[in-house]
Amino acid sequence: MPERGGATWLVARREIVERGRERSFLVSTVLSVVILIAVVVVPSALGLDGPSKQTLAVTPDVPAALVTQLQARADAYDVELTVDRVADVVAARAAVSDGDADAALTDRGATLSAEQDPDDDLALLVQTTARDLGTASALRERGADAAEVRRILDPSPVRTAQLDPGGDDAAAAGVAFVVALLLYFQLIGYGNWVASGVVEEKSSRVVELLLSTVRPWQLLAGKILGIGALGLVQLLGMAGLGVGVAAATGAVELPDATLPAILAVLPWFLLGYAFYATVFALLAATVARQEDLQSATGPMNLVLMAAFFASFAAQSDPEGGVARIASLLPPSAPLVMPSRIVQDAAATWEIALSVGLMLAAIAVVIPLAGRIYAGGALRTGKRASLRETWRAARA
């Protein structure tokens, strides 16, 4: 029989090699990459996160000065403006109806019409520009020179100061949501993968061969470590790819909370995975068929889902009571505490306490899972209770 440490690492290596070759892992990785790139790049490519592209049909009676100013100011209003000169009002309305123009500017610039409501940015651009030109004309009639008109219409900008230098709360909350979502799918996916692997080996009788050379706890530990290593590599790869694509393409402006998010994901994935994968393996040891697995692991799936929903409270109110409590409790801490850390809302003592409670919970479930796994690894047939597998291990 291999040495204790050597046996565990041999099992872990086997899991990495075998699971890493599985089509389900390869397909899920490819799909994740495609979805990630699509989320980052497609909105920019389609112009969904860029300036509003607007084609404006303009009649001859609209002053040239107004049209010139609209084109000059468009960028400031986040509008990519194309001006289409048409013959008359009828032609302008026809251009809008036919889809050749988004809006029509008629009646000497006093009327902006569209099929439904004009684009908000375009409407603001036209209204502000027309008002400023009218004001400038009135000032000149009263004897103001060009310099005075410019001074009145373009006053010194108001200085702004940030009272809270911690960053953009909305951006941090958005990053916190992405972190919670990523951790949720990784934990529930790899936790269930561990459970499925346990049942698969039992149903195929492979576990009997493995247990002839290694001890039950070594097999369990190796399985959790091996699948966890795959999950960690995939998680780091996705995070690195997402940041790299965003930085390379400039499609997404990364907020200041990005680096804290990446640093928060790694340790909390490790803690969360160690806890949940162990519990999933414990529950899977009580069944011998894949069709019984869902009923066995269903409660933990619900617990993980509840923890994910609890993370929403941390995103909206990271210093609230619900967020504070949920970030300390082991089942929900892996999803809630990172959200609070990203938003700089968790005190050092809270983080330390949360980590300590997670480690304590892991220390409790590992020997419990080892005992249950030892008692249920060779059981076949109907689902056994936790008490039965516990007694079987003692026997």
C-alpha positions as CSV (number, residue, x, y, z in Angstrom):
1,M,0.0,0.0,0.0
2,P,1.4,3.4,-0.9
3,E,2.5,5.8,1.8
4,R,-0.3,8.1,3.2
5,G,0.8,11.3,1.5
6,G,1.8,9.5,-1.7
7,A,-1.5,7.6,-2.0
8,T,-3.4,10.9,-1.7
9,W,-1.4,12.6,-4.4
10,L,-1.6,9.6,-6.7
11,V,-5.4,9.7,-6.4
12,A,-5.4,13.5,-7.0
13,R,-3.2,13.1,-10.0
14,R,-5.5,10.4,-11.4
15,E,-8.5,12.8,-10.9
16,I,-6.7,15.6,-12.7
17,V,-5.7,13.5,-15.7
18,E,-9.0,11.6,-16.0
19,R,-11.4,14.4,-15.3
20,G,-9.4,16.9,-17.3
21,R,-9.8,14.7,-20.4
22,E,-13.6,14.3,-19.9
23,R,-15.7,15.9,-22.7
24,S,-17.9,17.6,-20.1
25,F,-15.0,19.5,-18.6
26,L,-13.6,20.5,-22.0
27,V,-17.0,21.6,-23.3
28,S,-17.8,23.6,-20.2
29,T,-14.4,25.3,-20.4
30,V,-14.8,26.2,-24.0
31,L,-18.3,27.4,-23.5
32,S,-17.2,29.5,-20.5
33,V,-14.4,31.1,-22.6
34,V,-16.9,31.9,-25.4
35,I,-19.4,33.4,-23.1
36,L,-16.8,35.4,-21.3
37,I,-15.4,36.8,-24.5
38,A,-18.9,37.5,-25.8
39,V,-19.9,39.4,-22.6
40,V,-16.7,41.5,-22.7
41,V,-16.4,42.1,-26.5
42,V,-19.8,41.9,-28.1
43,P,-21.4,45.0,-26.4
44,S,-18.5,47.1,-27.6
45,A,-18.5,45.6,-31.1
46,L,-22.2,46.3,-31.4
47,G,-21.9,49.7,-30.0
48,L,-24.1,48.9,-27.0
49,D,-21.7,50.5,-24.6
50,G,-20.5,53.3,-26.9
51,P,-22.0,56.6,-28.2
52,S,-25.5,56.6,-29.5
53,K,-25.4,56.4,-33.3
54,Q,-28.0,58.8,-34.7
55,T,-28.9,59.9,-38.2
56,L,-30.7,63.3,-38.3
57,A,-32.7,64.4,-41.3
58,V,-32.5,68.2,-41.5
59,T,-34.6,70.4,-43.7
60,P,-33.2,73.5,-45.5
61,D,-34.9,76.0,-43.2
62,V,-32.7,74.8,-40.2
63,P,-29.9,77.4,-39.7
64,A,-26.5,76.2,-40.8
65,A,-25.0,77.5,-37.6
66,L,-27.3,75.2,-35.6
67,V,-26.3,72.2,-37.7
68,T,-22.6,73.1,-37.3
69,Q,-22.9,73.4,-33.6
70,L,-24.8,70.1,-33.3
71,Q,-22.0,68.3,-35.1
72,A,-19.3,70.1,-33.0
73,R,-21.0,69.2,-29.7
74,A,-22.2,65.7,-30.5
75,D,-19.3,63.9,-28.9
76,A,-19.8,65.8,-25.6
77,Y,-23.3,64.4,-25.4
78,D,-22.2,60.9,-26.3
79,V,-23.8,61.0,-29.7
80,E,-22.3,59.8,-33.0
81,L,-24.2,62.2,-35.3
82,T,-24.7,61.9,-39.0
83,V,-26.6,64.8,-40.7
84,D,-28.7,64.0,-43.8
85,R,-29.8,67.1,-45.6
86,V,-33.3,66.6,-47.2
87,A,-35.5,68.6,-49.5
88,D,-38.4,69.4,-47.2
89,V,-40.5,68.3,-44.3
90,V,-42.2,65.6,-46.2
91,A,-38.8,64.1,-47.2
92,A,-37.6,64.4,-43.6
93,R,-40.6,62.5,-42.2
94,A,-40.3,59.9,-45.0
95,A,-36.7,59.3,-44.1
96,V,-37.7,58.6,-40.5
97,S,-40.6,56.4,-41.5
98,D,-38.4,54.4,-43.9
99,G,-35.7,53.9,-41.3
100,D,-33.1,56.0,-43.2
101,A,-33.0,58.5,-40.3
102,D,-33.6,58.2,-36.5
103,A,-35.1,61.7,-36.2
104,A,-36.0,64.7,-38.2
105,L,-35.2,68.3,-37.4
106,T,-37.6,70.8,-39.0
107,D,-39.3,74.1,-38.4
108,R,-36.0,76.1,-38.3
109,G,-34.7,73.7,-35.6
110,A,-37.7,74.1,-33.4
111,T,-39.2,70.6,-33.9
112,L,-37.4,67.3,-33.4
113,S,-39.6,64.3,-34.4
114,A,-39.1,60.6,-34.4
115,E,-41.1,57.4,-35.0
116,Q,-41.6,57.1,-31.3
117,D,-39.7,59.2,-28.8
118,P,-36.4,60.8,-30.0
119,D,-33.2,59.4,-28.4
120,D,-32.7,61.2,-25.0
121,D,-29.1,62.2,-25.7
122,L,-30.0,63.5,-29.2
123,A,-32.9,65.4,-27.8
124,L,-30.7,67.0,-25.1
125,L,-28.1,67.9,-27.6
126,V,-30.6,69.6,-29.9
127,Q,-32.4,71.4,-27.1
128,T,-29.3,72.7,-25.4
129,T,-27.6,73.8,-28.7
130,A,-30.7,75.6,-29.9
131,R,-31.1,77.4,-26.6
132,D,-27.5,78.5,-26.5
133,L,-27.6,79.8,-30.1
134,G,-30.8,81.7,-29.2
135,T,-29.2,83.2,-26.1
136,A,-26.1,84.1,-28.1
137,S,-28.2,85.9,-30.7
138,A,-30.1,87.8,-28.0
139,L,-26.8,88.9,-26.4
140,R,-25.4,90.1,-29.6
141,E,-28.5,92.2,-30.3
142,R,-27.9,93.8,-26.9
143,G,-24.4,94.8,-27.9
144,A,-22.4,92.0,-26.3
145,D,-19.2,91.1,-28.2
146,A,-18.1,87.6,-29.2
147,A,-15.8,87.2,-26.2
148,E,-18.5,88.1,-23.7
149,V,-21.0,85.8,-25.4
150,R,-18.5,82.9,-25.1
151,R,-17.9,83.8,-21.5
152,I,-21.6,83.7,-20.7
153,L,-22.3,80.5,-22.6
154,D,-19.2,78.6,-21.6
155,P,-18.6,79.5,-17.9
156,S,-15.7,78.1,-15.9
157,P,-16.4,74.5,-15.1
158,V,-17.5,73.6,-11.5
159,R,-14.7,72.0,-9.6
160,T,-15.6,68.6,-8.2
161,A,-14.3,66.8,-5.1
162,Q,-14.8,63.3,-4.0
163,L,-15.6,63.1,-0.3
164,D,-15.3,59.3,-0.3
165,P,-12.1,58.4,-2.1
166,G,-12.9,54.7,-1.8
167,G,-14.1,54.5,-5.4
168,D,-17.3,54.2,-7.3
169,D,-19.9,52.3,-5.1
170,A,-21.9,51.2,-8.2
171,A,-18.8,49.8,-9.9
172,A,-17.7,48.0,-6.8
173,A,-21.2,46.5,-6.3
174,G,-21.1,45.4,-9.9
175,V,-17.7,43.7,-9.4
176,A,-19.1,42.1,-6.2
177,F,-21.9,40.6,-8.1
178,V,-19.6,39.1,-10.7
179,V,-17.4,37.7,-7.9
180,A,-20.4,36.1,-6.2
181,L,-21.8,34.7,-9.5
182,L,-18.4,33.2,-10.4
183,L,-17.9,31.7,-7.0
184,Y,-21.4,30.3,-6.9
185,F,-21.1,28.5,-10.3
186,Q,-17.6,27.2,-9.4
187,L,-18.7,25.9,-6.0
188,I,-21.9,24.3,-7.1
189,G,-20.4,22.9,-10.2
190,Y,-17.3,21.3,-8.7
191,G,-19.1,20.3,-5.6
192,N,-21.6,18.3,-7.6
193,W,-18.8,17.0,-9.8
194,V,-17.1,15.5,-6.7
195,A,-20.5,13.9,-5.7
196,S,-21.0,12.5,-9.1
197,G,-17.5,11.1,-9.1
198,V,-18.1,9.3,-5.8
199,V,-21.3,7.7,-7.1
200,E,-19.8,6.9,-10.5
201,E,-16.9,4.9,-8.9
202,K,-19.4,3.1,-6.6
203,S,-21.7,2.1,-9.4
204,S,-18.9,0.9,-11.6
205,R,-17.2,-1.0,-8.8
206,V,-14.0,0.9,-9.5
207,V,-13.9,1.9,-5.8
208,E,-13.4,-1.7,-4.8
209,L,-10.2,-1.8,-6.8
210,L,-9.0,1.5,-5.5
211,L,-9.8,0.6,-1.8
212,S,-7.6,-2.5,-2.2
213,T,-4.6,-0.2,-2.4
214,V,-5.5,3.0,-0.6
215,R,-7.5,3.9,2.5
216,P,-11.0,5.5,2.2
217,W,-9.9,8.8,3.5
218,Q,-6.9,8.9,1.1
219,L,-9.3,8.2,-1.8
220,L,-11.7,10.9,-0.7
221,A,-8.9,13.5,0.0
222,G,-7.3,12.8,-3.4
223,K,-10.6,13.1,-5.2
224,I,-11.3,16.5,-3.6
225,L,-7.8,17.8,-4.2
226,G,-7.7,16.7,-7.8
227,I,-11.0,18.1,-8.8
228,G,-10.3,21.2,-6.8
229,A,-7.1,21.7,-8.7
230,L,-9.0,21.6,-11.9
231,G,-11.5,24.1,-10.6
232,L,-8.8,26.4,-9.4
233,V,-7.0,26.4,-12.7
234,Q,-10.3,27.0,-14.6
235,L,-11.2,29.8,-12.2
236,L,-7.8,31.6,-12.4
237,G,-7.8,31.1,-16.2
238,M,-11.3,32.7,-16.5
239,A,-10.3,35.6,-14.3
240,G,-7.1,36.2,-16.1
241,L,-8.7,35.9,-19.5
242,G,-11.5,38.2,-18.6
243,V,-9.1,40.9,-17.3
244,G,-6.7,40.4,-20.2
245,V,-9.4,40.7,-22.9
246,A,-11.0,43.7,-21.3
247,A,-7.6,45.4,-21.0
248,A,-6.4,44.5,-24.5
249,T,-9.6,45.5,-26.3
250,G,-10.5,48.5,-24.1
251,A,-14.1,47.2,-24.3
252,V,-14.6,47.5,-20.6
253,E,-13.1,50.0,-18.2
254,L,-11.9,48.0,-15.3
255,P,-12.9,49.7,-12.0
256,D,-10.5,50.1,-9.0
257,A,-12.3,47.2,-7.3
258,T,-11.0,44.6,-9.9
259,L,-7.7,43.8,-8.2
260,P,-9.3,43.3,-4.7
261,A,-11.9,41.1,-6.3
262,I,-9.3,38.8,-7.9
263,L,-7.4,38.7,-4.6
264,A,-10.6,37.9,-2.7
265,V,-11.8,35.2,-5.1
266,L,-8.8,32.8,-4.7
267,P,-8.8,32.2,-0.9
268,W,-12.6,32.1,-0.6
269,F,-12.8,29.6,-3.5
270,L,-10.4,27.4,-1.6
271,L,-12.2,27.7,1.7
272,G,-15.6,27.3,0.1
273,Y,-14.6,24.4,-2.1
274,A,-13.0,22.6,0.8
275,F,-16.2,22.9,2.8
276,Y,-18.8,22.2,0.1
277,A,-16.9,19.5,-1.8
278,T,-16.4,17.6,1.5
279,V,-20.1,17.8,2.3
280,F,-21.1,16.9,-1.2
281,A,-18.8,13.8,-1.0
282,L,-20.3,12.9,2.4
283,L,-23.8,13.0,1.0
284,A,-22.9,11.1,-2.2
285,A,-21.4,8.3,-0.1
286,T,-24.9,7.4,1.0
287,V,-26.2,6.5,-2.5
288,A,-25.0,4.1,-5.1
289,R,-26.9,5.2,-8.2
290,Q,-26.7,8.5,-10.2
291,E,-30.5,8.7,-10.2
292,D,-30.5,8.9,-6.3
293,L,-27.8,11.5,-6.2
294,Q,-30.0,14.6,-6.7
295,S,-32.2,13.8,-3.8
296,A,-29.1,13.3,-1.6
297,T,-27.3,16.5,-2.6
298,G,-30.5,18.6,-3.1
299,P,-30.4,20.2,0.4
300,M,-26.8,21.4,-0.1
301,N,-27.7,22.8,-3.5
302,L,-30.4,24.8,-1.8
303,V,-28.0,26.0,0.9
304,L,-25.6,27.2,-1.8
305,M,-28.4,29.0,-3.6
306,A,-29.5,30.7,-0.4
307,A,-25.9,31.8,0.2
308,F,-25.9,33.3,-3.3
309,F,-29.1,35.2,-2.7
310,A,-27.6,36.4,0.6
311,S,-24.7,37.9,-1.4
312,F,-27.3,40.3,-3.0
313,A,-27.7,41.9,0.4
314,A,-24.0,42.5,0.6
315,Q,-24.0,44.1,-2.8
316,S,-26.8,46.5,-2.0
317,D,-25.9,47.1,1.7
318,P,-22.5,45.7,2.5
319,E,-22.6,47.1,6.1
320,G,-26.1,46.0,6.9
321,G,-27.0,43.4,9.5
322,V,-27.9,40.6,7.0
323,A,-24.6,41.1,5.1
324,R,-22.6,41.1,8.3
325,I,-24.2,37.9,9.7
326,A,-24.1,36.0,6.4
327,S,-20.5,36.9,5.9
328,L,-19.6,35.2,9.1
329,L,-21.6,32.0,8.8
330,P,-19.6,29.2,7.1
331,P,-22.2,28.1,4.6
332,S,-22.7,31.6,3.2
333,A,-19.3,33.2,4.0
334,P,-17.6,32.1,0.8
335,L,-20.1,34.0,-1.3
336,V,-20.9,37.0,1.0
337,M,-17.6,37.9,2.5
338,P,-15.8,38.5,-0.9
339,S,-18.6,40.9,-1.8
340,R,-18.0,42.9,1.3
341,I,-14.2,42.8,0.8
342,V,-14.5,44.1,-2.7
343,Q,-16.6,47.0,-1.5
344,D,-14.2,47.7,1.3
345,A,-16.9,47.2,3.9
346,A,-15.5,44.4,6.0
347,A,-13.3,45.1,9.0
348,T,-10.1,43.2,9.5
349,W,-11.5,41.4,12.6
350,E,-14.6,40.4,10.6
351,I,-12.5,38.8,7.9
352,A,-10.3,37.1,10.4
353,L,-13.3,35.7,12.3
354,S,-15.0,34.6,9.1
355,V,-11.9,32.7,8.0
356,G,-11.5,31.2,11.5
357,L,-15.1,29.9,11.5
358,M,-14.7,28.5,8.0
359,L,-11.5,26.7,9.0
360,A,-13.3,25.3,12.1
361,A,-16.3,24.2,10.0
362,I,-13.9,22.4,7.5
363,A,-12.1,20.8,10.4
364,V,-15.4,19.4,11.6
365,V,-16.7,18.1,8.2
366,I,-13.5,16.5,7.0
367,P,-13.3,13.7,9.7
368,L,-17.1,13.3,9.5
369,A,-16.9,12.9,5.8
370,G,-14.0,10.5,6.0
371,R,-16.0,8.3,8.4
372,I,-19.2,8.4,6.3
373,Y,-17.2,7.8,3.1
374,A,-15.5,4.8,4.7
375,G,-18.8,3.4,5.7
376,G,-20.6,4.0,2.4
377,A,-17.9,3.5,-0.2
378,L,-18.7,-0.2,-0.7
379,R,-22.4,0.0,0.0
380,T,-24.7,-0.8,-3.0
381,G,-28.4,-0.9,-3.5
382,K,-30.8,1.6,-1.9
383,R,-29.8,4.8,-0.3
384,A,-28.4,4.5,3.2
385,S,-28.9,7.0,6.0
386,L,-26.0,8.9,7.5
387,R,-26.4,6.9,10.7
388,E,-26.2,3.6,8.8
389,T,-23.0,4.6,7.0
390,W,-21.5,5.9,10.3
391,R,-22.2,2.6,12.0
392,A,-20.9,0.6,9.0
393,A,-17.5,2.5,9.2
394,R,-17.3,1.7,12.9
395,A,-18.0,-2.0,12.2
